């Protein structure tokens, strides 16, 4: 019998836990909150907003470029966004994320 994959084993891109201010623009409205984690494939946001799955969103994240995608999942305290990036954009975002990760680790030590 095959072993079930956990959520982290199914992910294509490693996630980095962060706590950064974010503004999410969707359906003509802007919602403020915080980014809780990010990868080259998507991000999770803590935002008080009622947004449906598949809704297109634009994200303005502190210390990162603006990103866009669609709501992949609605969470208890926000939502998860799946980015729509080509391979070069993914590589560039990975470099930005690793810079944030390294900065967080150096603050912890």
C-alpha positions as CSV (number, residue, x, y, z in Angstrom):
1,X,0.0,0.0,0.0
2,X,1.4,3.4,-0.9
3,X,2.1,5.9,1.8
4,X,0.0,9.1,1.7
5,X,1.9,12.2,1.0
6,X,1.8,15.0,3.6
7,X,1.1,18.6,2.5
8,X,4.8,19.5,2.6
9,X,5.8,16.5,0.5
10,X,3.4,17.5,-2.2
11,X,4.7,21.0,-2.5
12,X,7.0,21.9,-5.5
13,X,8.6,24.8,-3.7
14,X,9.8,25.2,-0.2
15,X,7.9,27.6,2.0
16,X,9.4,30.3,4.2
17,X,7.5,31.5,7.3
18,X,7.4,35.2,7.5
19,X,5.5,38.0,9.1
20,X,5.3,40.9,6.7
21,X,2.6,43.5,6.0
22,X,0.6,42.9,2.9
23,X,-2.1,44.6,1.0
24,X,-4.3,42.4,-1.2
25,X,-6.4,44.0,-3.9
26,X,-9.3,41.9,-5.2
27,X,-12.6,42.8,-6.9
28,X,-12.0,46.5,-6.6
29,X,-11.3,46.4,-2.8
30,X,-8.1,46.6,-0.8
31,X,-7.5,44.4,2.3
32,X,-4.6,44.9,4.7
33,X,-3.1,42.0,6.7
34,X,0.1,40.0,7.0
35,X,1.9,37.5,5.0
36,X,2.4,34.3,7.0
37,X,4.4,32.2,4.5
38,X,5.6,32.3,0.9
39,X,7.1,30.1,-1.8
40,X,7.7,30.5,-5.5
41,X,4.3,28.8,-6.0
42,X,2.2,30.8,-3.6
43,X,1.6,32.5,-0.3
44,X,-0.7,32.4,2.8
45,X,-2.1,35.6,4.1
46,X,-3.8,36.5,7.4
47,X,-6.4,38.9,6.2
48,X,-9.9,39.8,7.4
49,X,-11.8,39.6,4.2
50,X,-14.4,37.4,2.5
51,X,-12.8,36.4,-0.7
52,X,-13.9,33.4,-2.8
53,X,-11.7,30.7,-4.3
54,X,-10.5,31.4,-7.8
55,X,-10.7,35.2,-7.2
56,X,-7.8,37.1,-8.9
57,X,-5.7,39.1,-6.4
58,X,-2.8,41.5,-6.6
59,X,-0.4,41.5,-3.6
60,X,1.7,44.4,-2.4
61,X,4.1,42.8,0.1
62,X,6.7,44.7,2.1
63,X,10.3,44.1,0.8
64,X,9.1,42.1,-2.2
65,X,7.9,43.0,-5.7
66,X,4.1,43.1,-6.4
67,X,2.7,39.7,-7.2
68,X,-0.5,38.4,-8.6
69,X,-2.4,35.2,-8.6
70,X,-5.7,33.6,-7.7
71,X,-7.1,32.4,-4.4
72,X,-6.4,28.7,-4.1
73,X,-7.9,28.1,-0.6
74,X,-9.9,30.1,1.9
75,X,-8.5,29.7,5.4
76,X,-10.0,30.4,8.8
77,X,-8.0,33.6,9.2
78,X,-7.3,34.5,5.5
79,X,-6.6,32.8,2.3
80,X,-3.8,31.2,0.2
81,X,-2.8,32.5,-3.2
82,X,-1.4,30.5,-6.0
83,X,1.0,32.6,-8.2
84,X,0.9,32.6,-11.9
85,X,4.6,32.8,-12.8
86,X,6.8,31.6,-15.6
87,X,10.0,29.7,-14.9
88,X,12.2,32.9,-14.9
89,X,9.8,34.7,-12.6
90,X,9.8,31.8,-10.3
91,X,13.6,31.7,-10.2
92,X,13.7,35.4,-9.4
93,X,11.1,35.1,-6.7
94,X,13.0,32.2,-5.1
95,X,16.1,34.5,-4.9
96,X,14.0,37.2,-3.2
97,X,12.5,34.7,-0.8
98,X,15.9,33.2,0.1
99,X,17.1,36.8,0.8
100,X,14.2,37.2,3.3
101,X,14.9,33.8,4.8
102,X,18.6,34.6,5.3
103,X,17.7,38.0,6.9
104,X,15.2,36.3,9.3
105,X,17.8,33.7,10.3
106,X,20.5,36.3,10.9
107,X,18.0,38.2,13.2
108,X,17.4,35.1,15.1
109,X,21.1,34.5,15.9
